[in-house]
């Protein structure tokens, strides 16, 4: 699933919750250039961990704030 994340006055679109062997993490939007993908946004690990926790809680409780018919995560 893709998510739009609102943090303060900033909205980051097209984040993706990814399951890995080390646990879930939030993939930031990225762009392809010559066959390689590069992130467009970087967040500190501590914030990424909070966002993953918030997303998994919201998904399990079906508890989302919506804006423009999309899923918006607010912290």
N, C-alpha and C positions, 0 to 999 in steps of 0.2 A: 504494500500500500504506500501511496505517496501522501505526504502531509505538508501543509503550510504552517510554519511556526511563527507565532507572534511573540516577541520578547521585548517588552517596553514599546518603543515606537518603531521597532524594526520588524518586518515580516520577511521571512525566508521561505521561498516557495520551492516545491518539489523535493523535499527531504524524504528519505526512504528508510524505514526500519528494516535492518538487515540482520539475519541470524547467522552467526559464525560459530566456529568451534570454541571460541573464547567467550561466547555469549552475544546478546544482541547489541547492536550499535546503530547510531543514526548516521546514515550516509547523507552527506550534504550534496546540493545540486552540483553537477559537473558538466563539463563541455569536452567534446572530442576534438583532438587536433592531431592529424596524421596518424590515426589509429590508436592513440593513447588518450586516456581520460584524465582530466585535471579538475580538482574541486574548485568551485567558484567562491566558496565560503569556508572558513575554518572557525571552529569553536573549541574552547578549552575542554579537556576531557571531563572535568567536573560538571560543566554545563551540559555536555552531551549525555552524561550519565543521568542527570536530572530529567532531561527531555525524554530519554528512553523510558525511565520509570513512569513519567507522566503519561506517555503514549500508551504503555502497556496497561496502566490503571484505567485510563479513559476507554481503551478498547474493550477491556473486560467488563466495565460497567456501562458501556454504551453512553458515555457522558461527555459529549462534545459541545463546544461553543461553535456555532457556524457563522460564516461570513461569506456572502456571495456564493452560496450553495456549495462551498468547499469546507473541508475539515480544517479548522484553525485550532492549533494548540496554543494556549495562553499560559504563561507563568507569571 
